[in-house]
Amino acid sequence: MIWRIVRDALWDGHERKRLYDEALDFMKLRAERWKVARHGVGLEKKAVVAVPPLPTGPSAEAASESQGA
């Protein structure tokens, strides 16, 4: 399989350019992912779903007691 790809790239200039561009894109992606994995650069933690805060106070305690019974 690899030989077929190399053989096609040797004889076809368009294929050679396409493989070169794909290799550059792949290496850029790997470098960006490595940077994020090592340093957390560009990594923003954001909530997927907004969760409302838990109610507090006497009415919340009464509701939790009635559910537990």
Buried (B, 14 or more C-beta within 10 A) or exposed (E): EEEEEEEBBEEEEEBBEEBEEEEEEEEEEEEEEEEEEEEEEEEEEEEEEEEEEEEEEEEEEEEEEEEEE
